[in-house]
Amino acid sequence: MRVRILAVLAFAALVAVLPSHAPAISPHPQPTHAARHTPLPPPVIYHGQASPLCDALARHIKPVIGMMMENDRTIGKSPPLFHRYDQALADVNQSGSDASSSTAERDLTLYHLEQLVGPLANNVLAMQRELEDSSVFVRNPQTDDERRLDAMRIELLKALATQAVSLDIINGYVQTQQLAQMQHEGLEGSNINAITHQDTTYSPNPATPNPLIAGHDQAGLSPNPYEIDPLSIPGIVGSVGNTPLSRLMAALQWVRQQTNERENVASHSIVEAANSCARRAATPPPHPR
């Protein structure tokens, strides 16, 4: 929880302290009652330009943090859904083919799990596109600001890599369960057709594809250099979908903790950079225009 709070503070700090792109207007004291009708001199307008570091924080880093926090919230919805699905699946197996309510609960819960996949995948791809923009994050940094931006990019990519594993865990489980249902229902349909001699065709809905493979939005997007193989996560055996749910839940908890720790590292650098930009914005240029 503490590391999540730090990540929230990083985002709040960016919103609060990043300089705007509007020109700064020097303040003038309000006229007193005696001088109410005295004409005021025109305001002095200072024209400044945000540094590449501050501009990148406002235009690129801040949206990445927002999507990363949104993914954290979405991933956090999965554990209770996993437990609910496991219970509904047990009820279906115990009750047999007459367990219509349990079957409906199972299917609805799996549908809710599936609905987590799309938003997570979209954010993962969008964040990686932002962090791969070479016009913002120079691949051979020379200045201090460029080096700071590159360090923040690496820290965020590492956090993104663990978020992508959480996506793999959720999506892998959904795909496996959907495939199992398709096979089971297809087998039942074949038995019914054989008994009734009906020539019908069973057309199940396709299983959820891997959004990071089947999606077209990642065209031209290179793999995250810090990508993690889900099979290397403690607790996952054989494949994600075939890992017992208790072990899969433990693996997901481990990955979420890793994500929080990496977000915590990134938040320190980002808050420090945001405060630096706030200090720059508070100091007007020496000559008004």
N, C-alpha and C positions, 0 to 999 in steps of 0.2 A: 504494500500500500504506500510506503514511504517513497519508493522510487516512482510510482505512478504520480504522486503529488508533485514531485520534482519535474516530471515531464509536463504536467499541467502548468506549473509555474513558468516553465520555459516558454510555452505558448502564450501565456498571459503577458509575460515580459515583452515578447515581440510586439504584441498588439499595443501595449502601453507605451513603449519607449522608442519604437522605430520612428525616424523622422518622416514627416509627410513630404510630398513633392511640391507642395504649395510654397510660394515665397513667404519669407518671414517678415512680419510688419512690426516695426519698433513701437512699443507701447508709449502712450502719452498720458500724463495725469489728467483726470477729469477736472473740468473747470469748477472753481468754487462758486458760491452763490453771488459773490460780488463781481466775479469775472465771467458770469454766465453768457454775456453777449459779446465777449471778446472773441474775434475769429481765431480759430486754431490753425496752426501751420499744417501743411499737408503731411501725412505720415511718411516716414522714411522706409523705403522698401529695399531689403537686402536680397540679392539674387544669389542663391547658392546651388550647388550641384551635389547630389548624394554620391558618396564614394562607391566604387564597385562592390565593396563588402556590404555596405548598408543597403544598397539597391538589391543585391542578391538575397539578403535576409528578408527584405520586404516582399519581393516578387517570387522567390523560389523556395527558400528555406521555410518560411512561414506556412505556405500551403502544404508542404511535405509533412510538417509537424501536425497540421490539422488532420490530414488523411491518416497519419500514423495513429493518432489518438482515436480517430473514428474506428480504425481497425481493431485497436485494443478493446473498445467497447463491444464491437461485433463478435470478436473471438470470445469475450467473456460471457456471451449468451449461449455458447455451445455446451458447457458442462451440464447444466440442468436439462438441456434437450437430449444429450446422450443418455443421462440417467432415465429420463422419461421414456425414451425409445426402448431402452433395455427392458424396462418394466413392462411396457406394452407388448414387446416381443415375447417375453416370458408368459404373459397372460394368453397370448394367441396360441402358443405351443401347448399350454396346459389345457386350454378349452377346446382345441380342435377347430374344425371347420365352422362350428356354430358361433364362434366368438366374433360376431359382427362388430360389436362396440370396441372390443380390443383391437380388431383389425383396423377399424377407422382411426383409432387413437395412434396406432403404429404408423399408418400411412401419413396422417396429418403431421406427426412429429418429424418424420423423415422429410416431409415437404418443408417444414420450418428450418431444418438443418440445411437443406439444399438452398434455401433462400439466403443463407449466410455467405454462400460461395461466391456469387456474382459480385456483390459490392466489395468483398475482400480482394478478389482478383483484379477488379478495375482499379482499386486504389494502389495495389502493389505495382501494377504496370505504370500507372500515372506517376507514382513517386519515382520509379526508376527512370522514367523519361526525363523528369525534372533534374535528377541528380546526374544524368549522363549528358546534359547540355554543355558541350565543350565551349560555347561562347560565354558561359557563366563560370564554370569550373574548369580552369585551365589545366591541361594535362601535364604541363611542365611549369609549375608555379615558380615565379621569380621574386615577386614582391611579398612583403609580410602579409598583406591582405589576401593575396592569392593562396599563400600557404595555409592561412587560417580557414579559408573557404574549402580548400582541398581536404583539410583535416576533418572539418565538419561533414563533408560529403562522405568520407570513408566511415565515420562513426554512424551516420544515418544509414548507409548501405549495409553495415553489419546488423543494425537493428532490423532493417527491412528483410534481411536474409532469414532471421528467425521468425519474423511474422509470416514469411512465405511458407515455412515449415508448418506452422499452425494451420495455414490454408490447406496444405497438402494432407494433413491429418484429417481435417474435417471433410474435404472433398473425397479423399480415398475411402473413408468409411461410408460416405453416402453412396459412392459408386458401387462399392461391394454389396451393400444392402439392396440397392436397386437391382443389381444383376441377379442376386439370389432370389428376389421376388419374381423377376421376369422368368427365371428358369423354373421356379416352383409353379407359377401360374400357367406357364406354357405347357408344363408336364400335365397339369390338371386338365387343360384344354384338350390335349391330345387324347387323354383317357376318355373324356366325355364324348369326343367325336367318334372314337372307336366303338363306344357303346351304342350311341344313337345313330351311327352311320351318317352323320351330317358332315357335309363338305364345307367347313367354315375355316376361315383364316384368322389366326390370332396375331394381332399387331400391337405389341406392347410399346409404350413410350421408350425412346432411347435413354440409356443411362446418362447421367450428367457427365459430359466430357471434362477433361482436365482443362480449366480455363487458361492456364499458362502455356498450354500446347495448342489447343484448338482455336483459341482466340486469334483474331486477325489484327488486333490493336498492337501486338508486340512486334509487328514486322519491322525489321531493321534494328531491333533492340537486342543488344548483346547480353549474355547471361551475367547475372550479378557475380562479381569476382569472389564474393564471400558466401556464395550459395552453399547450403548444407544438404547433404543426402539424408532424407528422413530415416533411412535404415540405420544410420549411425547414431540415432537418438536412443538413449537408454530406455529400455522397455519395449521397443518395437522389434518384432521378430518376423522374419520371412517377408511380410509386406504390411503396409499400414492397415488395409482392410481386413486382413486375417488375424491381426493381433487381438487377443482377448480385450474386451472393453476396459476392464480394470487397469490393465497395463497401458492401454492406449490413453486413458485419462491421466495416468501418472506421467506419461511421456508428454502430453499436452501441457500439463502443469509445469514440467521442467522447462519446456520451450518458452512458455509465457514468462517464467522467471528470468530466463536468459534475455528475452526481449526487454524486460523492464530494466535489467542491469545495463544493457547496451543503450537504452534510451536515457538512462541516468547519466552515463558518460557523455552522450551527445548534448544533453541539456545544459551541463556545466559550460561547455564551449559556446553554446548558442546564447545563453544568458550573458556571458562575459562579452561576447561580440555585440549583443544588443545594447548593453550598457555603454559600451564604447561608442556606438552610434548615437546614443542619447547625449553623451557628453559632446560629441562633435556638433550635433544639432543645436545644442544650447549655446555654442560659441559662434556668434555671427561673424561674417567676414569683415576685415578691417575697414573696407571702404564701401559706403552705400552707393547705389546707382539709381 
